[in-house]
Amino acid sequence: MMNLLTKLRKDSRMSQEDLANKLNLSRPTLVSIEKGDRDLTISELKTLALIFDLPLEFLISEMEHPKGELPATHPSNWIKFLNLVLACIKYGAGEDGKITKTKLAKLVYLSDFAHYYRTLKPISGFEYKKLANGPVPIEFFEVIDTNESLTTENKGGAILISLIEQPSESAFTKEELDLIKAICKKWKHKKTQEIVEFTHKQIPWSVCKDREAIPYELINMEEPENIF
């Protein structure tokens, strides 16, 4: 069945070359997207919404994944991950509304893995890696560097992040949001180094090699009092 992107393009009488140029993609890349071999990024979906004058939410809900299962990097999960980042800023930042980039990454990680510990299902489903300031998904850096819902500033060698737009809390279940709030409340007044040391003592960090993906399942080996 013709997918939504192909239908929109043909209804607008655009060639693949035309649409690829508007999306700043090569034609072969667009072909891969239309065939279902590559997913659209959230930035590409935003551009499509402008091109076809459609609500972004409509494109996200109507875009089908050929495998019948949404991967972590599907745009709808990008929205969930973005709101997880924004929620951790909202509830984890200091009185001045600012939080260090490293501490924010830790709160996002703890939220995902603590929810997996409780329900066997993470909040975002993104893949976390053992990086220098991790555990962290590589997509975290894209959100921080490019998203217009937040702002960054350098101060004393640290990157401080604050909100421009509030998170959409409807993206979460009540259980998810309550857990995010609880984690942020616990660490809100702690120093960045304290949360770094805490996460680096956890089993998921300890048993993985540098740059290796960290399986969510490892958190189930942790003692309950050490989940967050």
NORFEN-V348761 format. One record per helix or strand. SS is the DSSP state (helix for helix, strand for strand). FROM is the first residue (numbers start at 1). TO is the last residue. If there is no record, write none. Layout:
# NORFEN-V348761
ss=SS from=FROM to=TO
ss=SS from=FROM to=TO
This chain:
# NORFEN-V348761
ss=helix from=4 to=11
ss=helix from=16 to=22
ss=helix from=27 to=35
ss=helix from=42 to=51
ss=helix from=56 to=62
ss=helix from=75 to=92
ss=strand from=99 to=100
ss=helix from=101 to=119
ss=strand from=128 to=129
ss=strand from=136 to=136
ss=helix from=138 to=146
ss=strand from=150 to=155
ss=strand from=158 to=163
ss=helix from=169 to=171
ss=helix from=174 to=187
ss=helix from=192 to=201
ss=helix from=203 to=207
ss=strand from=213 to=214
ss=helix from=216 to=221
ss=helix from=224 to=226
